[in-house]
Amino acid sequence: MKKSYLYIILLISAISFSSCSFVKDLTRRDSEEVVWNIEWDAESEGRPIKYRKEVDKTKKSIRVPKTELTEYFKDWIGVPHVMGGMTMSGVDCSGFVYNVYKDVYGISLPRNSQDIEKVVDPINDRKKLEEGDLVFFNGRSGKVNHVGIYIKDDTFVHTSTSRGVMISNLNEKYWANVYRRGGRHPELKDKKDKNKKA
């Protein structure tokens, strides 16, 4: 009985770890947490960002275009990180990406970042990234352990362990050091190609 209980705990831990989480370690501290002021497009009904009360003019800003993707994740900004989470009460990185792809693009993704990377076409040139593409990051083991969704101008939305769902920039020192590559899901590519022809 004790052995069975131990196996179950180890299995749950393995699944949760591989799903992303970005488990905190002493080497990274909060070096990646550069908070951006988000300026929602004037045509959209901008709502205040949950983790700040007013614009801090000393921080950089990003103007977010009004698209189906940005309108969807607007309500997710500030949702806390929870290992294995899948809802707006708490979500991890792959859980957030899973929800976005299901609700915005109608695409079903695997539940962890390593498996997600396996089902997309790799994009090695960052200049070729487009809105909705996925961006992957390496952990200390050299394997994928974090995933986010590209927006524009080197920015991406993802779930941070300390600030929850937020926008970061690929040029920030931390993210630049752990960036692996981008990826485009075949179904998303097909949808974009059809829209261009329409």
SULBELUR-V853668 format. One record per residue. N is the residue number from 1. RES is the residue in one small letter. PHI is phi in whole degrees, -180 to 180 (* if undefined). BURIAL is + if it has 24 or more other C-alpha atoms within 12 Angstrom, else -. D_FIRST is the distance of its C-alpha to the first C-alpha in Angstrom with 1 decimal. Layout:
BEGIN
n=N res=RES phi=PHI burial=BURIAL d_first=D_FIRST
n=N res=RES phi=PHI burial=BURIAL d_first=D_FIRST
END
This chain:
BEGIN
n=1 res=m phi=* burial=- d_first=0.0
n=2 res=k phi=-64 burial=- d_first=3.8
n=3 res=k phi=-65 burial=- d_first=5.4
n=4 res=s phi=-62 burial=- d_first=5.2
n=5 res=y phi=-63 burial=- d_first=6.2
n=6 res=l phi=-65 burial=- d_first=8.7
n=7 res=y phi=-62 burial=- d_first=10.0
n=8 res=i phi=-63 burial=- d_first=10.8
n=9 res=i phi=-62 burial=- d_first=12.6
n=10 res=l phi=-64 burial=- d_first=14.4
n=11 res=l phi=-65 burial=- d_first=15.5
n=12 res=i phi=-62 burial=- d_first=16.9
n=13 res=s phi=-62 burial=- d_first=18.6
n=14 res=a phi=-65 burial=- d_first=20.2
n=15 res=i phi=-64 burial=- d_first=21.5
n=16 res=s phi=-64 burial=+ d_first=22.8
n=17 res=f phi=-65 burial=+ d_first=24.5
n=18 res=s phi=-73 burial=+ d_first=26.2
n=19 res=s phi=-73 burial=+ d_first=27.4
n=20 res=c phi=137 burial=+ d_first=29.8
n=21 res=s phi=58 burial=+ d_first=29.4
n=22 res=f phi=54 burial=+ d_first=31.7
n=23 res=v phi=-53 burial=+ d_first=29.5
n=24 res=k phi=-67 burial=- d_first=32.0
n=25 res=d phi=-135 burial=- d_first=32.9
n=26 res=l phi=-69 burial=- d_first=35.6
n=27 res=t phi=-79 burial=- d_first=37.9
n=28 res=r phi=-97 burial=- d_first=38.6
n=29 res=r phi=43 burial=- d_first=38.9
n=30 res=d phi=-113 burial=- d_first=40.7
n=31 res=s phi=-63 burial=- d_first=43.2
n=32 res=e phi=-90 burial=+ d_first=42.7
n=33 res=e phi=-85 burial=+ d_first=43.2
n=34 res=v phi=-91 burial=+ d_first=46.9
n=35 res=v phi=-89 burial=+ d_first=47.4
n=36 res=w phi=-101 burial=+ d_first=50.0
n=37 res=n phi=-73 burial=+ d_first=52.2
n=38 res=i phi=-106 burial=+ d_first=51.9
n=39 res=e phi=-104 burial=+ d_first=55.1
n=40 res=w phi=-69 burial=+ d_first=54.4
n=41 res=d phi=-53 burial=- d_first=57.2
n=42 res=a phi=-61 burial=- d_first=60.0
n=43 res=e phi=-75 burial=- d_first=59.9
n=44 res=s phi=-96 burial=- d_first=56.3
n=45 res=e phi=-82 burial=- d_first=55.6
n=46 res=g phi=-61 burial=- d_first=54.3
n=47 res=r phi=-118 burial=- d_first=51.7
n=48 res=p phi=-64 burial=- d_first=50.9
n=49 res=i phi=-72 burial=+ d_first=48.1
n=50 res=k phi=-66 burial=- d_first=45.3
n=51 res=y phi=-98 burial=+ d_first=44.8
n=52 res=r phi=-147 burial=- d_first=48.5
n=53 res=k phi=-96 burial=- d_first=51.3
n=54 res=e phi=-153 burial=- d_first=54.3
n=55 res=v phi=-69 burial=- d_first=55.4
n=56 res=d phi=-99 burial=- d_first=55.5
n=57 res=k phi=-69 burial=- d_first=58.5
n=58 res=t phi=-82 burial=- d_first=57.6
n=59 res=k phi=-96 burial=- d_first=54.6
n=60 res=k phi=-71 burial=- d_first=55.0
n=61 res=s phi=-125 burial=- d_first=55.1
n=62 res=i phi=-129 burial=+ d_first=54.1
n=63 res=r phi=-93 burial=- d_first=55.8
n=64 res=v phi=-97 burial=+ d_first=53.4
n=65 res=p phi=-70 burial=+ d_first=55.0
n=66 res=k phi=-85 burial=- d_first=54.6
n=67 res=t phi=-135 burial=- d_first=52.5
n=68 res=e phi=-59 burial=- d_first=49.8
n=69 res=l phi=-65 burial=+ d_first=47.2
n=70 res=t phi=-69 burial=+ d_first=48.5
n=71 res=e phi=-64 burial=+ d_first=49.0
n=72 res=y phi=-71 burial=+ d_first=45.4
n=73 res=f phi=-80 burial=+ d_first=43.8
n=74 res=k phi=-53 burial=+ d_first=46.2
n=75 res=d phi=-73 burial=+ d_first=44.0
n=76 res=w phi=-86 burial=+ d_first=41.0
n=77 res=i phi=-57 burial=+ d_first=42.7
n=78 res=g phi=92 burial=+ d_first=41.0
n=79 res=v phi=-61 burial=+ d_first=37.7
n=80 res=p phi=-68 burial=+ d_first=35.2
n=81 res=h phi=-76 burial=+ d_first=32.7
n=82 res=v phi=-137 burial=+ d_first=29.1
n=83 res=m phi=-55 burial=+ d_first=26.4
n=84 res=g phi=79 burial=+ d_first=25.5
n=85 res=g phi=-70 burial=+ d_first=28.2
n=86 res=m phi=-134 burial=+ d_first=30.3
n=87 res=t phi=-126 burial=+ d_first=32.6
n=88 res=m phi=-76 burial=+ d_first=35.6
n=89 res=s phi=-84 burial=- d_first=33.4
n=90 res=g phi=171 burial=+ d_first=31.9
n=91 res=v phi=-150 burial=+ d_first=31.7
n=92 res=d phi=-101 burial=+ d_first=31.1
n=93 res=c phi=-62 burial=+ d_first=33.6
n=94 res=s phi=-72 burial=+ d_first=32.4
n=95 res=g phi=-66 burial=+ d_first=31.6
n=96 res=f phi=-64 burial=+ d_first=35.2
n=97 res=v phi=-61 burial=+ d_first=36.7
n=98 res=y phi=-57 burial=+ d_first=34.7
n=99 res=n phi=-64 burial=+ d_first=36.2
n=100 res=v phi=-61 burial=+ d_first=39.7
n=101 res=y phi=-65 burial=+ d_first=39.8
n=102 res=k phi=-68 burial=- d_first=38.6
n=103 res=d phi=-83 burial=- d_first=41.0
n=104 res=v phi=-91 burial=- d_first=44.0
n=105 res=y phi=-108 burial=+ d_first=44.1
n=106 res=g phi=67 burial=- d_first=42.1
n=107 res=i phi=-113 burial=+ d_first=40.1
n=108 res=s phi=-93 burial=- d_first=36.4
n=109 res=l phi=-109 burial=+ d_first=34.7
n=110 res=p phi=-62 burial=+ d_first=31.3
n=111 res=r phi=-93 burial=+ d_first=29.1
n=112 res=n phi=-126 burial=+ d_first=29.1
n=113 res=s phi=-63 burial=+ d_first=32.1
n=114 res=q phi=-66 burial=+ d_first=31.7
n=115 res=d phi=-73 burial=- d_first=31.5
n=116 res=i phi=-62 burial=+ d_first=34.4
n=117 res=e phi=-60 burial=+ d_first=36.5
n=118 res=k phi=-71 burial=- d_first=36.1
n=119 res=v phi=-102 burial=- d_first=37.7
n=120 res=v phi=-113 burial=+ d_first=40.8
n=121 res=d phi=-83 burial=- d_first=44.0
n=122 res=p phi=-66 burial=- d_first=44.4
n=123 res=i phi=-125 burial=- d_first=47.2
n=124 res=n phi=-89 burial=- d_first=48.2
n=125 res=d phi=-96 burial=- d_first=51.3
n=126 res=r phi=-60 burial=+ d_first=50.7
n=127 res=k phi=-68 burial=- d_first=54.1
n=128 res=k phi=-95 burial=- d_first=53.0
n=129 res=l phi=-69 burial=+ d_first=50.2
n=130 res=e phi=-126 burial=+ d_first=50.9
n=131 res=e phi=-54 burial=+ d_first=49.5
n=132 res=g phi=97 burial=+ d_first=46.1
n=133 res=d phi=-66 burial=+ d_first=45.3
n=134 res=l phi=-99 burial=+ d_first=42.0
n=135 res=v phi=-123 burial=+ d_first=42.0
n=136 res=f phi=-115 burial=+ d_first=39.2
n=137 res=f phi=-132 burial=+ d_first=38.5
n=138 res=n phi=-86 burial=+ d_first=36.9
n=139 res=g phi=-94 burial=+ d_first=34.2
n=140 res=r phi=-65 burial=- d_first=34.4
n=141 res=s phi=-81 burial=- d_first=32.8
n=142 res=g phi=90 burial=- d_first=35.8
n=143 res=k phi=-100 burial=- d_first=33.7
n=144 res=v phi=-61 burial=+ d_first=34.1
n=145 res=n phi=-143 burial=+ d_first=32.2
n=146 res=h phi=-155 burial=+ d_first=34.6
n=147 res=v phi=-142 burial=+ d_first=36.8
n=148 res=g phi=-139 burial=+ d_first=39.6
n=149 res=i phi=-119 burial=+ d_first=42.5
n=150 res=y phi=-70 burial=+ d_first=46.0
n=151 res=i phi=-109 burial=+ d_first=48.8
n=152 res=k phi=-173 burial=+ d_first=52.0
n=153 res=d phi=47 burial=- d_first=53.9
n=154 res=d phi=69 burial=+ d_first=50.8
n=155 res=t phi=-102 burial=+ d_first=48.8
n=156 res=f phi=-147 burial=+ d_first=45.4
n=157 res=v phi=-107 burial=+ d_first=43.1
n=158 res=h phi=-161 burial=+ d_first=39.4
n=159 res=t phi=-108 burial=+ d_first=36.7
n=160 res=s phi=-92 burial=+ d_first=37.0
n=161 res=t phi=-65 burial=+ d_first=34.2
n=162 res=s phi=-100 burial=+ d_first=36.7
n=163 res=r phi=-117 burial=+ d_first=39.1
n=164 res=g phi=74 burial=+ d_first=37.3
n=165 res=v phi=-69 burial=+ d_first=39.2
n=166 res=m phi=-155 burial=+ d_first=42.5
n=167 res=i phi=-107 burial=+ d_first=45.2
n=168 res=s phi=-131 burial=+ d_first=45.7
n=169 res=n phi=-120 burial=+ d_first=48.1
n=170 res=l phi=-65 burial=+ d_first=47.4
n=171 res=n phi=-86 burial=- d_first=50.2
n=172 res=e phi=-63 burial=- d_first=48.5
n=173 res=k phi=-50 burial=- d_first=47.8
n=174 res=y phi=-61 burial=- d_first=44.0
n=175 res=w phi=-68 burial=+ d_first=43.7
n=176 res=a phi=-62 burial=- d_first=46.4
n=177 res=n phi=-74 burial=- d_first=44.5
n=178 res=v phi=-108 burial=+ d_first=41.2
n=179 res=y phi=-60 burial=+ d_first=42.8
n=180 res=r phi=-105 burial=+ d_first=41.8
n=181 res=r phi=-178 burial=+ d_first=43.7
n=182 res=g phi=-102 burial=+ d_first=44.2
n=183 res=g phi=-157 burial=+ d_first=43.3
n=184 res=r phi=-125 burial=+ d_first=44.7
n=185 res=h phi=-71 burial=+ d_first=42.9
n=186 res=p phi=-54 burial=- d_first=45.0
n=187 res=e phi=-69 burial=- d_first=45.0
n=188 res=l phi=-69 burial=+ d_first=46.3
n=189 res=k phi=-61 burial=- d_first=49.0
n=190 res=d phi=-62 burial=- d_first=50.1
n=191 res=k phi=-63 burial=- d_first=50.3
n=192 res=k phi=-66 burial=- d_first=52.4
n=193 res=d phi=-64 burial=- d_first=54.7
n=194 res=k phi=-66 burial=- d_first=55.3
n=195 res=n phi=-66 burial=- d_first=56.2
n=196 res=k phi=-68 burial=- d_first=58.7
n=197 res=k phi=-78 burial=- d_first=60.4
n=198 res=a phi=-70 burial=- d_first=60.7
END
